[in-house]
């Protein structure tokens, strides 16, 4: 009766104030009276002093350390006595009225975060442990309490840095947390065990990415405790009110893939206790997945069951991420394997604290077995798109892009569909992924075929405008049809998509053309695009220009010399401004192509080629000193360069002023005398000093400017 009346009072507190009948008012007054003395609690007669301590603490503004410890101890004693003597009736209402969970959370949040001097943390967790035995007392409040415990204890300084730390206090505090976690899980109804463990693991995972070793170690230690609980749950669950225990087959943990992925990455911290704890947790989780798998086998397949202890011994002997993940593979669900892949993709970001090399090794292993690992294409594709923009390291980007290519080879339709759905038109990350897929011959043909069907109806968009998409569709049509040379030329001349001055579109289309032109047959067909390739250089887009030069070189290599001669002369003129470009890759490509084109002129085109080449001699000469060795090696050797310089110095003493002026301009003495680099100014001064002697002692050059022009 008293408990019923208190429930009415609690309900009345939460409801809007309304008029009540005399009977209800009488019941409410009685309930409030019962609440005041708390004697209505069945357990009160066993532990009256502890009930009074709790009520006094909640109502008092004074909360020193001694009162806090008495309050927490009284909660633990009260709930232990109630559970042991089966006197738990009304405790949920008692907790609700006095907000015990909320008060504990406040105490935890007020504890200092730089030292561990008191037993408040330990006492609070012991109190929560005892409270978990009473149904509904902590329901809906566990997450907040656990977050307060994890944030406060995990973020404490390392043991070595906490002054006057008592080892026993630290040990019992961590032990108290482990006991609390186990109690929270084991005292949950079977129907909520999965949810409870999922939530706790999720919170712990957020601490495993910390840059502080002590934080990672504390979090992984708790993960090891829960992994042991998961592996042995069926034998540990002992709630007498449950009709049966959850079987291993019923213990589904959606977070298991993420959990395994993070633990595998934590193995790289071998110098810390973290790595050892992570390996222990992995072995326990392997036991869980192995036994769960064996529980699903039929009687006919029982002989296939091995010895999980032998397997885990093998894991400990060779604790590399790739070895462990291969051991787990056959026991994992497809969604779990996909989650592991996503974790390793996210580990490649610049902000990640995990070992990038270890992550790359696992992704390489995944690419080697795409049918097993790359099963959830939309989920993995979305993860790659979300993550790639946060990866600046070239090896890391290449690893992730290679994974995308492997997926595109396996499931081109799903990759194209997903990427078009998740990426807005013109998205830079998506364009980088399209370019990676366009870099592989077989992949680009499959992807273009899918794009042709999905962009044709204009419902999806790759670029910012439909016009740009239309250009890519036209390229896809050319690539997918088996056209002869004449038909190919006629079809391209109808489209002329390279004439559109759209930098993103041009760069991507040229990337596809570069790859398609690797086939000699296709390169020969593409000679029709050479005039438009030359026009691309005039647009001034460096990425597109670099690709256009490479395509031009590939196509020209397939032409007969007489057919290529006149085109070579024209293209050489377009290259002149690029020989001194600020972008080293563009300089190298233009100089390399310039060298090849000089050798292609025949007949009447030779004279015109010589005239163009003369214009390029000076930039070519000065590029002999290019700091990019790949550029410098494309020129004459330095010995010849010195002879060229000595030859030019003689003109500084010529009787004709116009020739002396030309020589000065050539070696740029007037400008370089004021150069900001001391070494350059010194070199100019030395050059001026040696001019007289150089003109007298100049050796006869073995080659002349005219000879150089004719090379």
C-alpha positions as CSV (number, residue, x, y, z in Angstrom):
1,X,0.0,0.0,0.0
2,X,2.8,2.4,0.9
3,X,4.6,1.7,-2.3
4,X,1.5,2.2,-4.3
5,X,0.9,5.6,-2.7
6,X,4.4,6.7,-3.3
7,X,4.0,5.9,-7.0
8,X,0.9,8.1,-7.0
9,X,3.0,10.9,-5.4
10,X,5.8,10.6,-8.0
11,X,3.2,10.6,-10.8
12,X,1.6,13.7,-9.3
13,X,5.0,15.5,-9.2
14,X,5.5,15.0,-12.9
15,X,1.9,15.8,-14.0
16,X,0.4,19.3,-14.3
17,X,-1.3,20.6,-11.2
18,X,-5.0,19.8,-11.3
19,X,-7.8,19.7,-8.8
20,X,-8.2,16.4,-7.0
21,X,-10.9,14.7,-5.0
22,X,-10.7,14.6,-1.2
23,X,-9.8,10.9,-1.4
24,X,-6.9,11.6,-3.7
25,X,-5.7,14.4,-1.6
26,X,-5.7,12.2,1.5
27,X,-3.8,9.5,-0.3
28,X,-1.2,12.1,-1.6
29,X,-0.7,13.4,1.9
30,X,-0.2,9.9,3.2
31,X,2.3,9.2,0.5
32,X,4.3,12.3,1.3
33,X,4.3,11.4,4.9
34,X,5.6,7.9,4.1
35,X,8.2,9.5,1.9
36,X,9.4,11.7,4.7
37,X,10.4,8.8,7.0
38,X,11.2,6.2,4.4
39,X,10.1,3.5,6.8
40,X,7.9,2.1,4.0
41,X,11.0,0.6,2.3
42,X,11.1,-3.1,3.1
43,X,14.9,-2.9,3.4
44,X,14.7,0.0,5.7
45,X,14.3,-2.2,8.8
46,X,17.6,-3.9,8.0
47,X,19.7,-0.8,7.2
48,X,17.9,2.3,8.6
49,X,21.1,4.2,9.3
50,X,22.3,3.9,5.6
51,X,18.9,5.1,4.4
52,X,19.2,8.1,6.7
53,X,22.7,8.8,5.5
54,X,21.6,8.8,1.9
55,X,18.6,11.1,2.6
56,X,20.7,13.5,4.6
57,X,23.4,13.8,2.0
58,X,21.0,14.6,-0.8
59,X,19.3,17.3,1.3
60,X,22.5,18.8,2.7
61,X,24.4,21.6,0.9
62,X,27.6,20.4,2.5
63,X,29.3,17.7,0.6
64,X,32.9,17.2,1.7
65,X,35.0,14.1,0.9
66,X,34.0,12.2,4.1
67,X,30.2,12.8,3.4
68,X,30.7,11.7,-0.3
69,X,32.3,8.4,0.7
70,X,29.6,7.7,3.4
71,X,26.9,8.5,0.8
72,X,28.4,6.1,-1.8
73,X,29.1,3.4,0.8
74,X,25.6,3.6,2.1
75,X,24.2,3.1,-1.4
76,X,26.3,0.0,-1.9
77,X,25.5,-1.5,1.5
78,X,21.8,-0.8,1.1
79,X,21.4,-2.4,-2.3
80,X,23.6,-5.3,-1.4
81,X,21.4,-6.0,1.7
82,X,18.2,-5.6,-0.4
83,X,19.5,-8.0,-3.1
84,X,20.8,-10.6,-0.6
85,X,17.5,-10.6,1.4
86,X,15.2,-10.2,-1.5
87,X,13.9,-6.9,-0.2
88,X,14.3,-4.9,-3.4
89,X,10.6,-3.6,-3.6
90,X,10.4,0.1,-3.8
91,X,14.1,0.8,-4.4
92,X,13.5,2.0,-7.9
93,X,11.1,4.6,-6.5
94,X,13.5,5.5,-3.7
95,X,16.3,6.1,-6.3
96,X,14.0,8.1,-8.4
97,X,12.8,10.3,-5.6
98,X,16.3,11.0,-4.3
99,X,17.9,11.0,-7.7
100,X,20.7,8.7,-6.7
101,X,22.1,8.1,-10.2
102,X,22.1,11.8,-10.9
103,X,23.8,12.6,-7.6
104,X,26.5,10.0,-8.3
105,X,27.1,11.5,-11.8
106,X,27.5,15.0,-10.3
107,X,30.1,13.7,-7.8
108,X,32.1,12.0,-10.6
109,X,32.1,15.1,-12.7
110,X,33.3,17.2,-9.8
111,X,36.3,15.0,-9.1
112,X,39.7,16.4,-10.1
113,X,41.1,15.2,-13.5
114,X,44.8,15.6,-12.7
115,X,45.2,13.4,-9.7
116,X,43.8,10.3,-8.0
117,X,43.9,11.0,-4.3
118,X,40.5,9.7,-3.0
119,X,38.4,6.6,-3.2
120,X,35.4,8.5,-4.6
121,X,35.8,7.0,-8.0
122,X,36.1,3.5,-6.6
123,X,33.2,3.9,-4.2
124,X,31.0,5.3,-6.9
125,X,31.6,2.4,-9.2
126,X,31.0,-0.1,-6.4
127,X,27.7,1.6,-5.6
128,X,26.7,1.4,-9.3
129,X,27.7,-2.3,-9.3
130,X,25.3,-3.0,-6.4
131,X,22.5,-0.9,-8.0
132,X,22.7,-2.9,-11.2
133,X,21.4,-5.9,-9.4
134,X,18.0,-4.2,-8.9
135,X,15.9,-4.1,-12.0
136,X,15.1,-0.7,-13.6
137,X,17.1,1.3,-11.0
138,X,19.8,2.4,-13.6
139,X,17.6,2.0,-16.7
140,X,18.3,4.9,-19.1
141,X,21.1,6.3,-16.9
142,X,23.9,3.8,-17.5
143,X,25.3,5.6,-20.5
144,X,25.7,9.0,-18.7
145,X,27.3,7.3,-15.7
146,X,29.7,5.3,-17.8
147,X,30.6,8.3,-19.8
148,X,31.4,10.2,-16.6
149,X,33.5,7.3,-15.4
150,X,35.4,6.8,-18.6
151,X,36.1,10.5,-19.2
152,X,37.3,11.0,-15.7
153,X,39.5,7.9,-15.2
154,X,40.8,7.3,-18.7
155,X,41.9,11.0,-19.0
156,X,43.9,11.0,-15.8
157,X,47.6,11.5,-16.3
158,X,49.8,8.4,-16.6
159,X,50.5,6.7,-13.3
160,X,54.1,7.8,-13.4
161,X,53.1,11.5,-13.6
162,X,50.5,11.5,-10.7
163,X,52.2,12.7,-7.6
164,X,51.8,10.7,-4.4
165,X,49.7,8.1,-6.2
166,X,49.0,5.0,-4.1
167,X,49.4,2.0,-6.3
168,X,46.7,0.1,-4.4
169,X,44.2,2.9,-4.9
170,X,44.9,3.0,-8.6
171,X,44.6,-0.8,-8.9
172,X,41.4,-1.1,-6.9
173,X,39.9,1.8,-8.9
174,X,40.5,0.1,-12.2
175,X,39.3,-3.2,-10.7
176,X,36.2,-1.5,-9.6
177,X,35.5,-0.3,-13.1
178,X,35.9,-3.8,-14.5
179,X,33.6,-5.3,-11.8
180,X,31.0,-2.6,-12.6
181,X,31.1,-3.3,-16.4
182,X,30.7,-7.0,-15.8
183,X,27.8,-6.5,-13.4
184,X,26.0,-4.1,-15.8
185,X,26.1,-6.7,-18.6
186,X,25.3,-9.8,-16.5
187,X,22.5,-8.1,-14.7
188,X,20.8,-7.0,-17.9
189,X,17.9,-9.0,-19.3
190,X,18.9,-11.4,-22.0
191,X,17.0,-9.3,-24.6
192,X,19.2,-6.2,-23.8
193,X,22.6,-7.8,-23.4
194,X,23.6,-7.2,-27.1
195,X,22.4,-3.6,-26.8
196,X,24.3,-3.0,-23.5
197,X,27.6,-4.4,-24.7
198,X,27.3,-2.6,-28.0
199,X,26.9,0.8,-26.3
200,X,29.8,0.2,-23.9
201,X,32.1,-1.0,-26.7
202,X,31.1,2.1,-28.8
203,X,32.1,4.4,-25.9
204,X,35.4,2.6,-25.4
205,X,36.3,2.8,-29.1
206,X,36.3,6.6,-28.9
207,X,39.2,6.5,-26.5
208,X,41.3,4.1,-28.6
209,X,42.2,6.9,-31.1
210,X,43.7,9.1,-28.4
211,X,47.3,10.3,-28.9
212,X,48.0,9.5,-25.2
213,X,49.3,6.0,-24.6
214,X,47.8,5.9,-21.1
215,X,44.3,6.7,-22.4
216,X,44.5,4.0,-25.1
217,X,45.9,1.4,-22.5
218,X,43.0,2.0,-20.1
219,X,40.3,1.8,-22.8
220,X,41.8,-1.3,-24.3
221,X,42.1,-3.0,-20.9
222,X,38.3,-2.6,-20.4
223,X,37.7,-3.9,-23.9
224,X,39.7,-7.0,-23.0
225,X,37.4,-7.5,-20.0
226,X,34.3,-7.2,-22.1
227,X,35.8,-9.5,-24.8
228,X,36.3,-12.2,-22.1
229,X,32.7,-11.7,-21.0
230,X,31.5,-12.0,-24.6
231,X,33.5,-15.2,-25.2
232,X,32.2,-16.8,-22.0
233,X,28.8,-15.2,-21.6
234,X,26.7,-18.4,-21.9
235,X,28.5,-19.9,-18.9
236,X,28.6,-16.7,-16.8
237,X,25.0,-15.6,-17.2
238,X,23.3,-16.6,-14.0
239,X,20.1,-14.6,-13.5
240,X,17.7,-16.9,-11.7
241,X,14.7,-14.9,-13.2
242,X,15.7,-15.7,-16.7
243,X,14.1,-18.8,-18.2
244,X,17.2,-19.5,-20.3
245,X,20.5,-18.0,-21.3
246,X,21.3,-16.5,-24.6
247,X,23.1,-18.9,-26.9
248,X,26.2,-17.9,-28.8
249,X,24.3,-17.9,-32.0
250,X,22.0,-15.3,-30.6
251,X,24.8,-13.1,-29.4
252,X,24.9,-10.8,-32.4
253,X,27.2,-7.7,-32.0
254,X,26.9,-5.3,-35.0
255,X,29.9,-3.4,-33.7
256,X,32.2,-6.5,-33.8
257,X,33.7,-5.4,-37.2
258,X,34.6,-2.0,-35.9
259,X,35.9,-3.5,-32.7
260,X,38.2,-6.0,-34.6
261,X,39.5,-3.3,-36.9
262,X,40.5,-1.0,-34.1
263,X,42.1,-3.8,-32.1
264,X,44.1,-4.9,-35.1
265,X,45.4,-1.3,-35.6
266,X,46.3,-1.1,-31.9
267,X,48.7,-4.1,-32.3
268,X,51.1,-1.6,-33.9
269,X,51.7,-0.1,-30.4
270,X,54.1,-2.9,-29.5
271,X,56.1,-0.8,-27.2
272,X,53.1,-0.2,-25.0
273,X,51.0,-2.4,-22.9
274,X,48.2,-1.4,-25.3
275,X,49.5,-3.8,-27.9
276,X,49.5,-6.8,-25.6
277,X,46.0,-6.0,-24.3
278,X,44.7,-5.6,-27.8
279,X,46.2,-9.1,-28.7
280,X,44.5,-10.6,-25.7
281,X,41.2,-9.1,-26.7
282,X,41.5,-10.3,-30.3
283,X,42.2,-13.9,-29.1
284,X,39.1,-13.8,-26.9
285,X,37.0,-12.4,-29.7
286,X,38.4,-15.1,-32.0
287,X,37.2,-17.7,-29.5
288,X,33.8,-16.1,-29.5
289,X,33.5,-16.0,-33.3
290,X,35.0,-19.5,-33.7
291,X,32.6,-21.0,-31.2
292,X,29.7,-19.1,-32.6
293,X,30.5,-20.4,-36.0
294,X,30.8,-24.0,-34.7
295,X,27.5,-23.7,-33.0
296,X,25.8,-23.3,-36.4
297,X,27.3,-26.4,-37.9
298,X,25.2,-29.4,-38.5
299,X,26.1,-32.8,-37.0
300,X,27.5,-33.9,-40.4
301,X,30.0,-31.0,-40.2
302,X,31.1,-31.4,-36.6
303,X,34.2,-33.1,-37.8
304,X,35.2,-29.8,-39.4
305,X,35.5,-28.2,-36.0
306,X,39.0,-27.6,-35.0
307,X,40.6,-26.6,-31.8
308,X,40.2,-22.8,-31.1
309,X,43.0,-23.0,-28.6
310,X,45.4,-24.1,-31.3
311,X,44.2,-21.3,-33.5
312,X,44.7,-18.7,-30.8
313,X,48.2,-20.0,-30.1
314,X,49.0,-19.4,-33.7
315,X,47.7,-15.9,-33.5
316,X,49.9,-15.1,-30.5
317,X,52.9,-16.7,-32.2
318,X,52.5,-14.4,-35.3
319,X,50.6,-11.4,-34.1
320,X,50.6,-9.4,-37.3
321,X,47.4,-7.6,-38.4
322,X,47.3,-9.4,-41.8
323,X,47.7,-12.8,-40.2
324,X,45.1,-12.3,-37.6
325,X,42.6,-10.8,-40.0
326,X,43.0,-13.7,-42.4
327,X,42.4,-16.1,-39.5
328,X,39.2,-14.3,-38.6
329,X,37.9,-14.0,-42.2
330,X,35.9,-17.2,-42.6
331,X,34.1,-16.7,-39.2
332,X,32.9,-13.2,-39.9
333,X,29.6,-12.0,-41.4
334,X,29.9,-9.9,-44.6
335,X,28.8,-6.8,-42.8
336,X,31.6,-7.4,-40.2
337,X,34.2,-7.8,-42.9
338,X,33.0,-4.5,-44.5
339,X,33.3,-2.7,-41.2
340,X,36.9,-3.9,-40.8
341,X,37.7,-2.5,-44.2
342,X,36.1,0.8,-43.4
343,X,38.1,1.1,-40.2
344,X,41.4,0.6,-42.1
345,X,40.4,3.2,-44.7
346,X,39.6,5.7,-42.0
347,X,43.0,4.9,-40.4
348,X,44.7,6.4,-43.4
349,X,43.6,9.9,-42.7
350,X,46.2,12.5,-41.7
351,X,44.7,13.0,-38.3
352,X,44.7,9.2,-37.4
353,X,47.2,8.1,-34.7
354,X,47.4,4.6,-36.2
355,X,50.3,3.1,-38.2
356,X,49.7,3.9,-41.8
357,X,52.0,1.2,-43.1
358,X,50.1,-1.4,-41.1
359,X,46.8,-0.1,-42.5
360,X,48.2,-0.2,-46.1
361,X,49.3,-3.8,-45.6
362,X,45.8,-4.8,-44.6
363,X,44.2,-2.9,-47.5
364,X,46.7,-4.6,-49.9
365,X,45.6,-8.0,-48.5
366,X,41.9,-6.9,-49.0
367,X,42.6,-6.0,-52.6
368,X,44.1,-9.5,-53.1
369,X,40.8,-11.1,-52.2
370,X,38.0,-8.8,-53.2
371,X,35.3,-11.5,-53.4
372,X,35.7,-12.1,-49.7
373,X,36.3,-8.5,-48.4
374,X,34.7,-6.1,-50.8
375,X,31.1,-7.4,-50.5
376,X,29.3,-4.3,-49.4
377,X,30.2,-2.0,-52.2
378,X,27.9,0.9,-51.5
379,X,29.1,1.1,-47.8
380,X,32.8,0.9,-48.7
381,X,32.5,3.3,-51.7
382,X,30.7,5.9,-49.4
383,X,33.5,5.5,-46.8
384,X,36.2,6.1,-49.4
385,X,34.5,9.2,-50.7
386,X,34.0,10.5,-47.2
387,X,37.6,9.8,-46.2
388,X,39.8,10.6,-49.2
389,X,39.7,14.3,-48.8
390,X,41.3,13.9,-45.4
391,X,44.3,12.0,-46.8
392,X,47.2,14.1,-48.1
393,X,49.9,11.5,-47.9
394,X,50.6,10.2,-51.5
395,X,51.2,6.5,-50.5
396,X,48.1,6.5,-48.4
397,X,46.0,8.1,-51.2
398,X,47.3,5.6,-53.7
399,X,46.4,2.7,-51.4
400,X,42.8,3.9,-51.0
401,X,42.4,4.7,-54.6
402,X,43.8,1.3,-55.6
403,X,41.1,-0.2,-53.3
404,X,38.5,1.8,-55.2
405,X,39.8,0.5,-58.6
406,X,39.7,-3.1,-57.3
407,X,36.1,-2.6,-56.3
408,X,35.3,-1.0,-59.7
409,X,36.8,-4.0,-61.5
410,X,34.6,-6.3,-59.4
411,X,31.3,-4.4,-59.3
412,X,31.4,-1.4,-61.8
413,X,27.7,-0.9,-61.7
414,X,27.4,-0.6,-57.9
415,X,30.5,1.7,-57.8
416,X,29.2,4.0,-60.4
417,X,25.7,4.1,-59.0
418,X,26.9,4.8,-55.4
419,X,29.5,7.5,-56.3
420,X,26.9,9.3,-58.4
421,X,24.5,9.2,-55.5
422,X,26.8,10.3,-52.7
423,X,28.8,12.9,-54.5
424,X,27.4,16.2,-55.7
425,X,28.1,17.3,-59.3
426,X,31.7,18.6,-59.6
427,X,32.8,17.2,-56.2
428,X,36.6,17.3,-56.1
429,X,37.0,14.1,-54.1
430,X,34.7,12.2,-56.5
431,X,36.6,13.6,-59.5
432,X,39.8,12.2,-58.0
433,X,38.2,8.8,-57.6
434,X,36.9,8.9,-61.2
435,X,40.4,9.8,-62.4
436,X,41.9,6.9,-60.4
437,X,39.5,4.5,-62.0
438,X,40.2,6.0,-65.4
439,X,43.9,5.2,-65.0
440,X,43.5,1.4,-65.5
441,X,42.8,0.1,-69.0
442,X,40.2,-2.5,-68.2
443,X,38.6,-0.5,-65.5
444,X,38.1,2.6,-67.6
445,X,36.3,0.7,-70.3
446,X,33.9,-0.9,-67.7
447,X,33.3,2.4,-65.9
448,X,32.7,4.4,-69.1
449,X,30.2,1.7,-70.2
450,X,28.3,2.2,-66.9
451,X,28.5,6.0,-67.1
452,X,27.1,5.9,-70.6
453,X,23.9,4.2,-69.3
454,X,23.5,6.2,-66.1
455,X,24.3,9.7,-67.4
456,X,22.4,9.3,-70.6
457,X,19.0,10.1,-69.1
458,X,20.3,13.2,-67.3
459,X,18.9,12.0,-64.0
460,X,22.4,11.7,-62.5
461,X,25.3,14.2,-62.7
462,X,29.0,13.8,-62.5
463,X,30.1,17.3,-63.3
464,X,28.5,20.7,-62.4
465,X,26.7,21.0,-65.7
466,X,24.9,18.6,-68.1
467,X,27.1,19.9,-70.9
468,X,30.2,18.5,-69.2
469,X,28.4,15.2,-68.5
470,X,27.5,15.1,-72.2
471,X,31.1,15.4,-73.2
472,X,32.0,12.4,-71.0
473,X,29.0,10.5,-72.5
474,X,30.4,11.2,-76.0
475,X,33.8,9.8,-75.0
476,X,32.1,6.7,-73.5
477,X,30.3,6.2,-76.8
478,X,33.6,6.3,-78.7
479,X,35.3,4.0,-76.3
480,X,32.5,1.4,-76.1
481,X,31.9,1.1,-79.9
482,X,34.1,-1.1,-82.1
483,X,34.6,1.6,-84.7
484,X,37.1,1.6,-87.6
485,X,39.5,4.4,-88.2
486,X,37.2,6.4,-90.5
487,X,34.1,5.8,-88.5
488,X,36.0,6.8,-85.3
489,X,37.2,10.0,-86.9
490,X,33.8,10.9,-88.3
491,X,32.1,10.2,-84.9
492,X,34.6,12.4,-83.0
493,X,34.3,15.3,-85.5
494,X,30.6,15.2,-84.7
495,X,31.3,15.5,-81.0
496,X,34.5,17.6,-80.6
497,X,34.3,17.4,-76.8
498,X,37.9,18.5,-76.4
499,X,36.9,22.0,-77.7
500,X,34.9,22.7,-74.5
501,X,36.9,25.0,-72.2
502,X,35.9,23.2,-68.9
503,X,39.0,22.4,-66.7
504,X,37.5,19.6,-64.6
505,X,35.9,17.9,-67.6
506,X,39.0,18.3,-69.7
507,X,41.3,16.8,-67.1
508,X,39.1,13.8,-66.5
509,X,38.4,13.2,-70.2
510,X,42.1,13.4,-71.0
511,X,42.9,11.0,-68.2
512,X,40.6,8.5,-69.8
513,X,42.0,9.2,-73.3
514,X,45.6,8.7,-71.9
515,X,44.6,5.2,-70.6
516,X,42.6,4.2,-73.7
517,X,45.5,5.3,-76.0
518,X,47.8,2.8,-74.4
519,X,46.4,0.3,-76.9
520,X,48.2,0.9,-80.2
521,X,45.1,0.3,-82.2
522,X,43.1,2.9,-80.3
523,X,46.1,5.4,-80.4
524,X,46.2,5.2,-84.2
525,X,42.4,6.0,-84.3
526,X,42.9,9.0,-82.1
527,X,45.0,11.0,-84.6
528,X,41.8,12.9,-85.4
529,X,41.9,14.6,-82.0
530,X,45.5,16.0,-82.4
531,X,44.3,19.5,-83.6
532,X,42.0,19.8,-80.6
533,X,44.8,18.6,-78.3
534,X,46.9,21.5,-79.5
535,X,44.1,23.9,-78.7
536,X,43.9,22.5,-75.2
537,X,47.3,24.0,-74.5
538,X,45.9,27.5,-75.2
539,X,43.4,27.1,-72.4
540,X,46.1,27.4,-69.7
541,X,44.9,24.6,-67.4
542,X,48.1,23.0,-66.2
543,X,46.6,19.6,-65.3
544,X,44.8,19.3,-68.6
545,X,47.9,20.6,-70.5
546,X,50.2,18.0,-68.9
547,X,47.8,15.2,-69.9
548,X,47.3,16.5,-73.4
549,X,51.1,16.4,-73.9
550,X,51.3,12.8,-72.9
551,X,48.4,11.8,-75.1
552,X,49.9,13.8,-78.0
553,X,53.3,12.0,-77.6
554,X,51.5,8.5,-77.5
555,X,49.5,9.2,-80.6
556,X,52.4,10.7,-82.6
557,X,54.5,7.6,-81.9
558,X,51.9,5.5,-83.9
559,X,52.1,7.7,-87.0
560,X,54.3,7.3,-90.0
561,X,57.1,9.9,-90.1
562,X,55.9,11.6,-93.2
563,X,52.4,11.8,-91.8
564,X,53.6,13.2,-88.5
565,X,56.1,15.7,-90.0
566,X,53.9,18.7,-90.5
567,X,51.9,18.1,-87.2
568,X,55.3,18.0,-85.4
569,X,56.3,21.4,-86.6
570,X,53.0,22.9,-85.6
571,X,53.1,21.3,-82.1
572,X,56.7,22.5,-81.5
573,X,55.5,26.1,-81.8
574,X,52.8,25.4,-79.1
575,X,55.5,24.0,-76.8
576,X,57.8,27.0,-76.7
577,X,56.0,28.8,-73.9
578,X,55.9,25.6,-71.8
579,X,59.7,25.0,-71.8
580,X,60.0,27.5,-68.9
581,X,56.8,26.7,-67.1
582,X,56.9,26.9,-63.3
583,X,55.4,23.4,-63.0
584,X,58.3,20.9,-63.2
585,X,56.2,18.1,-64.4
586,X,54.9,20.3,-67.2
587,X,58.4,21.4,-68.1
588,X,59.6,17.8,-68.3
589,X,56.7,16.7,-70.4
590,X,57.1,19.6,-72.8
591,X,60.9,19.3,-73.2
592,X,60.6,15.5,-73.7
593,X,58.0,16.0,-76.4
594,X,60.0,18.9,-77.9
595,X,63.0,16.5,-78.3
596,X,60.9,13.8,-80.0
597,X,59.1,16.2,-82.4
598,X,62.5,17.6,-83.6
599,X,63.3,14.2,-85.0
600,X,60.0,13.8,-86.9
601,X,60.4,16.6,-89.4
602,X,61.2,15.4,-93.0
603,X,61.4,17.1,-96.4
604,X,60.4,20.8,-96.5
605,X,59.3,20.7,-92.9
606,X,62.9,20.4,-91.7
607,X,63.7,24.1,-92.4
608,X,60.7,25.3,-90.6
609,X,61.5,23.0,-87.7
610,X,65.0,24.5,-87.5
611,X,63.5,28.0,-87.2
612,X,61.2,26.9,-84.4
613,X,64.0,25.0,-82.6
614,X,66.2,28.1,-82.6
615,X,63.6,29.9,-80.6
616,X,63.8,27.2,-78.0
617,X,67.5,27.1,-77.6
618,X,67.9,29.7,-74.9
619,X,65.3,28.2,-72.5
620,X,66.7,24.7,-73.2
621,X,70.2,26.0,-72.4
622,X,69.3,27.5,-69.1
623,X,67.3,24.5,-68.1
624,X,70.6,22.6,-68.0
625,X,70.8,23.9,-64.5
626,X,67.2,23.0,-63.6
627,X,67.1,21.7,-60.0
628,X,64.7,19.0,-61.1
629,X,67.1,16.4,-62.4
630,X,64.4,14.8,-64.6
631,X,64.3,18.1,-66.5
632,X,68.0,18.8,-66.6
633,X,68.9,15.4,-68.0
634,X,66.8,16.0,-71.0
635,X,69.3,18.7,-72.2
636,X,73.0,18.6,-73.3
637,X,75.6,17.8,-70.6
638,X,77.2,20.5,-68.5
639,X,80.6,20.3,-70.3
640,X,78.9,21.5,-73.5
641,X,77.0,24.1,-71.6
642,X,80.3,25.6,-70.3
643,X,81.7,25.7,-73.9
644,X,78.5,27.4,-75.0
645,X,79.0,30.1,-72.3
646,X,82.7,30.6,-73.2
647,X,81.7,31.1,-76.8
648,X,79.1,33.7,-75.9
649,X,81.6,35.6,-73.7
650,X,83.8,36.5,-76.7
651,X,81.0,38.7,-78.0
652,X,81.3,41.0,-75.0
653,X,84.6,42.3,-76.5
654,X,83.3,42.7,-80.0
655,X,83.8,46.0,-81.8
656,X,80.1,46.3,-82.6
657,X,78.0,47.7,-79.8
658,X,75.0,45.8,-81.0
659,X,76.8,42.5,-80.6
660,X,78.1,43.4,-77.2
661,X,74.6,44.3,-76.1
662,X,73.2,41.0,-77.4
663,X,75.9,39.1,-75.5
664,X,75.1,41.0,-72.2
665,X,71.4,40.2,-72.7
666,X,72.2,36.6,-73.4
667,X,74.1,36.0,-70.1
668,X,71.8,38.4,-68.2
669,X,74.7,40.1,-66.4
670,X,72.8,43.4,-66.0
671,X,69.9,41.7,-64.1
672,X,71.9,39.1,-62.2
673,X,74.3,41.6,-60.8
674,X,71.4,42.6,-58.5
675,X,70.1,39.1,-57.8
676,X,68.9,38.4,-54.3
677,X,71.0,35.3,-54.0
678,X,74.6,36.0,-52.9
679,X,75.9,33.0,-54.8
680,X,74.4,34.4,-58.1
681,X,75.9,37.9,-57.5
682,X,79.3,36.4,-56.8
683,X,79.1,34.3,-60.0
684,X,78.3,37.4,-62.0
685,X,81.3,39.2,-60.5
686,X,83.6,36.3,-61.3
687,X,82.3,36.2,-64.9
688,X,83.0,39.9,-65.4
689,X,86.6,39.4,-64.2
690,X,87.4,36.5,-66.4
691,X,85.9,38.1,-69.6
692,X,89.3,39.4,-70.9
693,X,91.2,36.2,-70.3
694,X,88.4,34.1,-71.6
695,X,88.4,36.0,-74.9
696,X,92.1,35.5,-75.3
697,X,92.3,31.9,-74.2
698,X,89.0,30.7,-75.7
699,X,89.5,27.2,-77.2
700,X,88.0,26.5,-80.5
701,X,84.5,25.1,-79.8
702,X,83.8,21.6,-81.1
703,X,80.3,22.7,-82.1
704,X,78.6,25.9,-82.9
705,X,75.2,27.5,-82.4
706,X,74.3,26.6,-85.9
707,X,75.3,23.0,-85.3
708,X,73.1,23.0,-82.2
709,X,70.2,24.3,-84.2
710,X,70.6,21.6,-86.7
711,X,70.7,18.7,-84.2
